[in-house]
Amino acid sequence: MILDGRLIRFRLSPEGKIALKGLFERQTVSAFVESVDELGAWIHLGSKKQVRVGETGVLMLLKWDYFSTAVLDYEPKRPVKKERMGFKRQRS
């Protein structure tokens, strides 16, 4: 999914502001998204350093209902030039 493995800025929804009251000072939260599933986005809390293999880290589930907007840097991929289908004529 497009959110996986990226630093995302989330804007909390009204439900999120109530549910997460006291956890975040602002209505926007910047976090690194480890993965997403049907429940929401699993984000890293605490230090901004990435957890290394073999180390433990804390993840928090940010439910889909708890944020209204996700902002991220995105660079679209250039379209791949496709060759035409069919037979090529050989020149003699």
NORVEN-V653449 format. One record per residue. N is the residue number from 1. OMEGA is omega in radians with two decimals (NA if undefined). D_FIRST is the distance of its C-alpha to the first C-alpha in Angstrom with 2 decimals. Layout:
n=N omega=OMEGA d_first=D_FIRST
n=N omega=OMEGA d_first=D_FIRST
//
This chain:
n=1 omega=-3.01 d_first=0.00
n=2 omega=-3.12 d_first=3.79
n=3 omega=-3.09 d_first=5.63
n=4 omega=3.02 d_first=5.76
n=5 omega=-3.11 d_first=9.20
n=6 omega=2.99 d_first=10.39
n=7 omega=-3.03 d_first=13.43
n=8 omega=3.00 d_first=12.94
n=9 omega=-3.12 d_first=15.95
n=10 omega=2.98 d_first=15.90
n=11 omega=-3.09 d_first=18.85
n=12 omega=3.06 d_first=20.11
n=13 omega=3.07 d_first=21.09
n=14 omega=3.10 d_first=24.70
n=15 omega=3.13 d_first=23.73
n=16 omega=3.11 d_first=21.86
n=17 omega=3.14 d_first=24.95
n=18 omega=-3.06 d_first=27.15
n=19 omega=-3.06 d_first=25.16
n=20 omega=-3.12 d_first=24.50
n=21 omega=3.14 d_first=27.94
n=22 omega=3.14 d_first=29.42
n=23 omega=3.12 d_first=26.29
n=24 omega=-3.10 d_first=25.27
n=25 omega=-3.06 d_first=27.96
n=26 omega=3.10 d_first=26.14
n=27 omega=3.02 d_first=24.02
n=28 omega=-3.10 d_first=21.25
n=29 omega=3.02 d_first=19.50
n=30 omega=-3.10 d_first=17.93
n=31 omega=3.05 d_first=15.95
n=32 omega=-3.12 d_first=13.81
n=33 omega=3.10 d_first=10.63
n=34 omega=3.11 d_first=10.92
n=35 omega=3.07 d_first=8.25
n=36 omega=3.06 d_first=7.29
n=37 omega=-3.08 d_first=9.10
n=38 omega=-3.14 d_first=11.47
n=39 omega=-3.11 d_first=13.60
n=40 omega=-3.12 d_first=11.60
n=41 omega=3.08 d_first=10.43
n=42 omega=-3.02 d_first=12.42
n=43 omega=3.06 d_first=14.07
n=44 omega=3.02 d_first=16.91
n=45 omega=3.06 d_first=20.29
n=46 omega=-3.04 d_first=23.48
n=47 omega=-3.10 d_first=23.89
n=48 omega=3.12 d_first=21.46
n=49 omega=3.12 d_first=22.00
n=50 omega=3.13 d_first=19.37
n=51 omega=-3.13 d_first=20.47
n=52 omega=3.10 d_first=21.91
n=53 omega=3.14 d_first=22.04
n=54 omega=3.09 d_first=24.80
n=55 omega=3.08 d_first=24.66
n=56 omega=3.12 d_first=23.61
n=57 omega=-3.14 d_first=21.66
n=58 omega=3.05 d_first=21.10
n=59 omega=3.08 d_first=17.81
n=60 omega=3.07 d_first=17.83
n=61 omega=3.02 d_first=15.92
n=62 omega=-3.06 d_first=15.41
n=63 omega=-3.13 d_first=15.46
n=64 omega=-3.12 d_first=13.89
n=65 omega=-3.04 d_first=17.57
n=66 omega=3.04 d_first=18.39
n=67 omega=-3.09 d_first=16.78
n=68 omega=-3.08 d_first=17.36
n=69 omega=3.02 d_first=15.62
n=70 omega=-3.11 d_first=13.01
n=71 omega=3.14 d_first=14.23
n=72 omega=3.03 d_first=12.89
n=73 omega=-3.08 d_first=14.36
n=74 omega=3.08 d_first=12.88
n=75 omega=-3.12 d_first=14.80
n=76 omega=3.10 d_first=14.43
n=77 omega=3.09 d_first=15.17
n=78 omega=3.12 d_first=18.63
n=79 omega=3.12 d_first=19.15
n=80 omega=3.13 d_first=20.59
n=81 omega=-3.13 d_first=24.22
n=82 omega=3.09 d_first=24.92
n=83 omega=3.14 d_first=28.44
n=84 omega=3.09 d_first=30.37
n=85 omega=3.07 d_first=30.84
n=86 omega=-3.11 d_first=34.38
n=87 omega=3.07 d_first=37.32
n=88 omega=3.13 d_first=38.38
n=89 omega=3.10 d_first=42.04
n=90 omega=3.12 d_first=43.79
n=91 omega=-3.14 d_first=46.53
n=92 omega=NA d_first=49.83
//
